[in-house]
Amino acid sequence: MMLKKMLISLVRLRKDSWFQAGKVTLLAFSFLLMLSSFCAASENGAVPSVFGIRFEFIIFAFTLIGVAIFHHYTMYVALTGLAAVLVFKFFYVDSFSLLHHILGHGHEEGELRILLNLMGLLFGFAILAKHFEESNVPEILPNFLPEGWKGGFVLLTLIFILSSFLDNIAAAMIGGTIARAVFKGNVHLGYLAAIIAASNAGGAGSVVGNTTTTLMWIDGVSPFAVLHAFVGSAGALLIFGPIGAIQQDRHQPIIATAVKGIKIDFGKIFIVALILAGAIFTNYRFDFPAAGVWIGILIGAFIRKTPWEELKNAWQGTVFLMSLVTCASLMPVEDLPLASWQTAFSLGFISAVFDNIPLTKLCLEQGGYDWGILAYAVGFGGSMIWFGSSAGVALSNMYPEAKNTLNYIKNGWHVALAYVVGFFVMLGVVGWHPHEPHKKSHQDAATEKIKE
């Protein structure tokens, strides 16, 4: 009898969830129908726009608003937004080809590699984080972290350092796992924002620490040209780090009692190290860190049991981010204001709501930026909202409360403040030193060589 009641309650709960998600989807498609009616009235076959803003941007803006409002149904909102953009493209943009957009065409690279890499990292680092949690290392960390808010700040600093030579997703997931242990599962939302910020800040000055800087490196930007992003990142850490740590200490301090009788599983530690080493190697060698992650996971399966159940916990967040990234890549971002520190500064705020990969691609095509300042802006700026970076989306799978956008901004206000302070510290210390458009330089050099 009790089992029957439980099953009935579960069915009702699932029906209610799908019903609510259905309402969100219906609302979005109602907007799409109105949009289609408006577009049908457009003249001369031109792509419809409102006040000069193409409708793809308007759909994307509504998608982001939907994510902020319906934070319990973010995956459905993102999928609906992607569907709306695709329908619009198919009906009103004659030159659009989804196949070419994903697989590439001619000399243009498609989005497939980035999407596969992102999916592999999100799923893979969910397993990595579980391996690390089961190694029991997080359980003994209170013995080594200082008491009070300083312990929380030291943890954020470790995440910052870790993300300088690892992907920021891994740093965020590992940091979230440690935080769950040392704060007994009671982590403040402001501190979660600080973890995301630390993982993004640490990767901003390293070509292996963030997807955007890796993209710059592949495109021909020297690894040394982005190093001074660390100046801004360090300045930002000194702002959001102490504030986030104090928030956490008031909410739930580190329990400073000695933990005894905990046995470290060195087999799990070896698997974690193997996965991370694989990510670093394949990132350097093939620009595909996800391959190394999964090679490490599969080898580790012969050493310890793999927590495959983590894939079930991570799939919704992964689908959400992939939908949002794909939607962003479909935007007709064909021009930006002239390259300047003011433009770079504004791109930091834009990257909090607009995927930073298309922005970075556009800046590389345009040229004329100080690459270190741009790396800081697009790399760290996404920390201001939880879905502004892949690290934020990955951590929100572990802490679903982070998906409440309004609460995230309210409690993580110090991240936006840190972005502004860090940017102007970097600008004041290093200055604005724009690089020549490297693609144009290469083309000119090739032309001269042909003439000779």
C-alpha positions in Angstrom: 0.0 0.0 0.0 2.8 2.4 0.9 4.7 1.5 -2.3 1.5 2.2 -4.3 1.1 5.7 -2.7 4.8 6.5 -3.4 4.4 5.5 -7.1 1.3 7.6 -7.5 3.0 10.6 -6.0 6.0 10.1 -8.2 3.9 9.9 -11.3 2.0 13.1 -10.3 5.3 14.9 -9.7 6.6 13.9 -13.1 3.3 14.9 -14.8 3.4 18.3 -13.0 7.1 18.9 -14.0 6.3 18.1 -17.7 3.1 20.1 -17.5 5.1 23.2 -16.2 7.8 22.6 -18.8 5.1 22.3 -21.4 3.6 25.7 -20.4 7.0 27.3 -20.8 7.5 25.6 -24.3 3.9 26.6 -25.4 4.6 30.2 -24.3 7.8 30.3 -26.3 6.3 28.8 -29.4 3.4 31.3 -29.2 6.0 34.0 -29.4 7.5 32.1 -32.4 4.1 32.1 -34.2 3.7 35.9 -33.7 7.3 36.3 -34.9 6.5 34.2 -38.0 3.5 36.3 -38.8 5.5 39.5 -38.5 8.3 38.1 -40.6 5.8 37.1 -43.3 5.0 40.7 -43.7 8.6 41.8 -44.3 9.2 43.5 -47.6 11.6 42.8 -50.5 12.6 39.5 -48.9 14.9 41.2 -46.5 15.6 39.5 -43.2 13.2 41.0 -40.7 14.4 43.3 -38.0 13.1 45.7 -35.4 14.8 49.1 -35.1 17.7 47.7 -37.0 18.1 44.6 -34.7 17.7 41.3 -36.5 15.2 38.9 -35.1 17.7 36.2 -34.3 19.0 38.5 -31.5 15.5 39.2 -30.3 14.8 35.4 -30.1 18.0 34.9 -28.3 17.2 37.7 -25.8 13.8 36.2 -25.1 15.6 32.8 -24.5 17.9 34.3 -22.0 15.1 36.1 -20.2 13.3 32.8 -20.1 16.3 31.1 -18.6 16.4 33.8 -15.9 12.7 33.5 -15.1 12.0 29.8 -15.5 15.2 28.7 -13.9 13.7 25.3 -13.0 13.2 24.5 -16.7 16.3 26.0 -18.3 16.9 23.0 -20.6 13.4 23.3 -22.1 13.8 27.0 -22.5 17.2 26.7 -24.2 15.9 23.9 -26.5 12.9 26.0 -27.4 15.0 29.0 -28.1 17.3 26.9 -30.4 14.3 25.5 -32.2 12.9 29.0 -32.7 16.2 30.3 -34.2 16.5 27.4 -36.5 13.0 27.8 -37.8 13.6 31.4 -38.4 16.9 30.7 -40.2 15.3 28.0 -42.4 12.4 30.2 -43.5 14.0 33.7 -43.8 17.7 33.3 -44.5 18.1 31.7 -47.9 21.9 31.1 -47.5 21.6 29.3 -44.2 22.7 25.6 -44.1 22.7 23.8 -40.7 24.9 21.2 -42.2 27.5 23.7 -43.2 27.2 25.5 -39.8 27.9 22.4 -37.9 30.4 20.6 -40.2 32.0 23.6 -41.8 32.3 24.5 -45.5 35.3 25.2 -47.6 37.9 27.0 -45.4 35.4 27.8 -42.7 35.4 25.5 -39.6 32.1 24.4 -38.3 30.9 24.2 -34.7 31.1 20.4 -34.4 34.5 20.2 -32.7 33.7 22.8 -30.1 30.3 21.2 -29.3 31.8 17.7 -29.0 34.6 19.0 -26.9 32.2 20.8 -24.6 29.9 17.8 -24.2 32.8 15.5 -23.5 34.3 17.9 -20.9 31.0 18.4 -19.1 30.2 14.7 -18.8 33.8 13.7 -18.2 34.5 16.2 -15.4 31.3 15.2 -13.7 32.8 11.7 -13.4 36.2 13.2 -12.4 34.6 15.2 -9.6 32.9 12.1 -8.3 36.2 10.2 -8.3 37.8 13.0 -6.4 35.0 13.1 -3.9 35.2 9.3 -3.3 39.0 9.5 -2.8 38.2 10.9 0.7 40.7 13.8 0.1 38.0 16.4 0.6 37.2 14.9 4.0 40.6 15.6 5.4 41.0 19.1 3.9 39.6 20.9 7.0 42.8 19.8 8.8 44.9 21.9 6.4 42.7 24.9 5.6 42.9 27.9 8.0 40.0 28.6 10.3 37.4 31.3 9.6 37.0 33.1 6.3 40.7 32.7 5.5 40.1 29.0 4.9 37.4 29.8 2.3 39.8 32.3 0.6 42.6 29.8 0.5 40.3 27.3 -1.2 39.4 29.9 -3.8 43.1 30.7 -4.4 43.8 27.0 -4.9 41.0 26.8 -7.5 42.5 29.9 -9.2 45.9 28.2 -9.4 44.4 24.9 -10.5 42.5 26.5 -13.4 45.7 28.1 -14.8 46.9 24.7 -16.1 43.6 22.8 -16.3 40.3 23.6 -18.0 38.2 25.9 -15.9 35.4 23.3 -15.9 37.6 20.9 -14.0 38.7 23.5 -11.5 35.1 24.6 -10.8 34.0 21.0 -10.3 36.9 20.1 -8.1 36.4 23.3 -6.1 32.7 22.6 -5.7 33.4 19.0 -4.5 35.8 20.3 -1.9 33.4 23.0 -0.8 30.6 20.5 -0.3 32.9 18.5 2.0 34.5 21.3 4.1 31.2 23.2 4.5 29.1 20.1 5.2 27.0 20.6 2.1 25.8 24.0 3.2 27.5 26.3 0.6 26.4 29.9 0.2 25.3 31.0 -3.2 27.7 34.0 -3.1 30.6 31.5 -2.5 29.4 29.4 -5.4 29.7 32.5 -7.6 33.2 33.0 -6.2 34.2 29.5 -7.1 33.0 30.0 -10.7 34.8 33.4 -10.7 38.1 31.8 -9.4 38.0 29.1 -12.0 37.4 31.6 -14.9 39.9 34.1 -13.5 42.7 31.6 -13.2 42.3 30.4 -16.8 42.1 33.9 -18.3 45.9 34.3 -18.7 46.6 30.7 -19.8 46.0 29.2 -23.3 45.2 25.9 -21.7 43.0 27.3 -18.9 40.0 28.5 -20.9 38.3 27.7 -24.2 38.5 31.3 -25.3 42.3 31.6 -24.8 42.8 28.2 -26.4 40.9 29.5 -29.4 43.2 32.6 -29.5 46.2 30.3 -29.4 45.0 28.1 -32.3 44.3 31.2 -34.3 47.8 32.4 -34.1 48.0 34.5 -30.9 51.1 33.9 -28.9 50.6 32.3 -25.4 52.8 35.2 -24.0 50.4 37.8 -25.5 47.6 36.8 -23.0 49.8 36.4 -19.9 49.1 39.9 -18.5 45.5 38.9 -18.1 46.7 37.5 -14.8 47.2 41.0 -13.6 43.5 41.7 -13.9 42.6 38.2 -12.6 44.7 38.7 -9.5 43.2 42.0 -8.8 39.7 40.5 -9.2 40.5 37.6 -6.8 41.5 40.1 -4.1 37.9 41.5 -4.4 35.6 38.6 -4.8 37.7 36.2 -2.8 37.5 37.8 0.7 33.9 38.9 0.2 32.7 35.4 -0.9 34.7 33.8 1.8 33.2 36.0 4.5 29.7 35.3 3.1 30.4 31.6 3.4 31.9 31.9 6.9 28.8 33.7 8.2 26.6 31.1 6.5 28.5 27.9 7.4 32.1 28.1 8.7 34.8 25.4 8.1 34.6 22.8 10.8 38.2 23.0 12.2 38.1 19.7 14.2 40.7 17.1 13.3 39.3 14.3 11.1 40.6 10.9 12.0 40.2 7.4 10.6 39.8 8.6 7.0 41.7 6.4 4.6 42.7 8.0 1.3 41.9 6.0 -1.8 45.1 6.5 -3.8 43.7 4.5 -6.7 41.0 7.2 -7.1 43.7 9.9 -6.8 45.7 8.2 -9.6 42.6 8.2 -11.8 42.0 11.9 -11.2 45.6 12.6 -12.1 45.4 10.4 -15.2 42.3 12.2 -16.4 43.8 15.6 -15.8 47.1 14.6 -17.5 45.2 13.3 -20.5 43.2 16.6 -20.7 46.5 18.6 -20.7 48.2 16.4 -23.3 45.3 16.2 -25.8 44.7 20.0 -25.3 48.3 20.8 -26.3 48.6 18.1 -29.0 45.2 18.0 -30.6 43.2 21.0 -29.1 40.7 18.4 -27.9 41.0 17.9 -24.1 37.8 15.9 -24.0 39.6 13.0 -25.7 42.2 12.8 -23.0 39.6 13.1 -20.3 37.7 10.0 -21.7 40.9 8.0 -22.3 41.7 8.6 -18.6 38.2 7.6 -17.6 38.3 4.4 -19.6 41.7 3.4 -18.3 40.6 4.2 -14.8 37.7 1.8 -15.2 40.2 -1.0 -14.9 41.5 0.3 -11.6 38.4 1.4 -9.8 34.6 1.3 -10.4 33.5 4.2 -12.5 30.6 6.3 -11.2 28.6 6.2 -14.4 25.5 7.3 -12.6 27.0 10.9 -12.7 26.1 11.0 -16.4 22.5 10.9 -15.4 22.9 13.8 -13.1 24.8 15.9 -15.6 22.8 15.4 -18.8 20.3 18.2 -18.4 22.9 20.8 -17.7 24.9 19.5 -20.6 22.0 19.7 -23.0 21.2 23.2 -21.8 24.6 24.6 -22.3 25.0 22.9 -25.7 21.7 24.3 -26.8 22.6 27.8 -25.6 26.1 27.7 -27.3 24.6 26.5 -30.5 21.9 29.2 -30.4 24.6 31.8 -29.8 26.7 30.6 -32.6 23.8 31.1 -35.0 23.6 34.8 -34.2 24.6 37.1 -37.2 27.4 38.7 -35.4 29.1 40.3 -38.4 30.6 43.4 -37.0 31.7 45.1 -33.8 32.7 48.6 -32.8 36.3 49.5 -33.5 38.8 47.6 -31.3 39.5 49.6 -28.1 39.7 49.1 -24.4 36.2 50.5 -24.1 34.9 47.8 -26.5 36.8 45.1 -24.6 35.4 46.3 -21.3 31.8 46.1 -22.6 32.4 42.6 -24.1 33.0 41.4 -20.5 29.4 42.2 -19.6 28.1 40.9 -22.9 29.9 37.6 -22.4 27.9 37.1 -19.2 24.7 36.5 -21.3 26.1 35.9 -24.7 28.4 32.9 -25.4 32.0 34.1 -25.4 33.2 31.8 -28.1 31.5 33.6 -31.0 32.5 36.9 -29.5 36.2 35.7 -29.3 36.0 34.4 -32.9 34.7 37.8 -34.1 37.4 39.7 -32.3 40.1 37.4 -33.8 38.7 38.1 -37.3 38.6 41.8 -36.6 42.0 42.1 -34.9 43.5 45.1 -33.3 42.9 44.1 -29.7 45.2 43.8 -26.7 44.8 40.1 -26.5 45.6 39.9 -22.7 42.9 42.4 -21.9 40.4 40.8 -24.2 41.2 37.4 -22.7 40.4 38.7 -19.2 37.2 40.4 -20.4 35.6 37.5 -22.2 37.1 34.9 -19.9 36.2 36.4 -16.5 33.2 38.4 -17.6 31.0 35.3 -17.9 31.3 34.7 -14.2 28.8 37.4 -13.5 25.8 35.1 -14.4 25.8 31.3 -13.8 25.1 30.4 -17.5 27.7 32.9 -18.8 30.5 30.3 -18.7 30.8 26.5 -19.1 32.3 26.4 -15.6 29.2 28.0 -14.2 26.9 25.6 -16.0 28.9 22.6 -14.9 28.9 23.7 -11.2 25.1 24.3 -11.4 24.7 20.6 -12.1 26.2 20.0 -8.7 24.4 22.9 -7.0 21.0 23.4 -8.8 20.2 26.4 -6.5 22.8 28.4 -8.6 20.3 28.3 -11.5 18.2 31.0 -9.9 19.6 33.9 -11.9 18.2 36.7 -9.8 19.5 35.1 -6.5 22.8 34.4 -8.2 23.2 38.1 -9.1 22.0 39.3 -5.8 24.3 37.1 -3.7 27.2 37.1 -6.2 27.3 40.9 -6.7 31.0 41.0 -5.7 31.9 39.2 -9.0 30.7 42.1 -11.1 32.5 44.5 -8.8 35.7 42.4 -9.0 35.4 42.4 -12.9 35.4 46.2 -13.0 38.2 46.6 -10.4 40.3 44.0 -12.0 39.9 45.4 -15.5 41.0 48.9 -14.5 43.9 47.6 -12.4 45.1 45.7 -15.4 44.6 48.7 -17.7 46.4 51.0 -15.2 49.4 48.6 -14.6 49.9 47.2 -18.1 48.1 49.7 -20.3 46.4 49.1 -23.7 48.8 47.7 -26.3 46.8 46.6 -29.3 48.3 44.0 -31.6 48.3 44.2 -35.3 45.6 42.1 -37.0 47.6 39.0 -37.2 45.5 37.4 -39.9 45.9 40.4 -42.1 49.7 40.4 -41.4 49.9 36.7 -42.4 48.0 37.3 -45.6 50.2 40.3 -46.5 53.3 38.3 -45.8 52.0 35.5 -48.0 51.1 38.0 -50.8 54.6 39.5 -50.6 56.2 36.1 -50.8 54.2 35.2 -53.9 55.2 38.5 -55.6 58.8 37.8 -54.9 
